[in-house]
Amino acid sequence: MELLLATCAVIWSLEDNSCLLPEVRKQISDSSNKVVVSAVSVWEIEIKRKNDSLKPQII
């Protein structure tokens, strides 16, 4: 299965945040799935990083 992660899902996955449902975390971790991230998500994360909106250890 191919999974396109929303920006919040990428961040929550990296943070190990409980907002990410266990089933979603399981699908992301499943090596038989292809996980992709939009270039827009990378851009959004960079904006959050520059605004100090992310935990320092994440990105």
C-alpha positions in Angstrom: 0.0 0.0 0.0 1.2 3.5 -0.7 0.7 6.1 2.1 0.8 9.8 1.5 1.3 11.4 4.9 -0.2 14.7 5.8 2.2 17.2 7.4 0.8 16.6 10.9 1.1 12.8 10.5 4.8 13.2 9.6 5.5 15.4 12.6 3.5 13.2 15.0 5.3 10.1 13.7 8.7 11.7 14.3 7.6 12.9 17.7 6.1 9.6 18.6 3.0 11.7 19.5 -0.1 9.9 20.8 -2.3 11.9 18.4 -1.2 9.4 15.8 -3.6 6.5 16.1 -2.0 3.1 16.8 -3.3 1.6 13.5 -1.8 4.5 11.5 1.5 4.1 13.3 1.4 0.4 12.5 0.8 1.1 8.8 3.6 3.7 8.7 6.0 1.2 10.3 5.0 -1.7 8.0 8.0 -2.2 5.7 5.6 -3.6 3.0 4.0 -0.2 2.7 5.5 2.7 0.7 5.4 5.9 2.8 5.7 9.2 0.9 5.7 12.8 2.0 4.7 15.7 -0.2 7.2 18.5 -1.0 4.6 20.8 0.5 4.9 19.0 3.8 8.7 19.5 3.7 8.0 23.3 3.1 5.5 23.4 6.0 7.9 21.7 8.4 10.7 24.1 7.4 8.3 27.1 8.2 7.4 25.6 11.6 11.1 24.9 12.3 12.0 28.6 11.4 9.2 29.8 13.7 10.4 27.5 16.5 7.1 25.7 16.5 8.7 22.2 16.5 10.4 20.3 19.3 14.2 20.8 18.7 14.9 17.0 18.5 12.5 16.4 15.7 14.0 18.2 12.7 
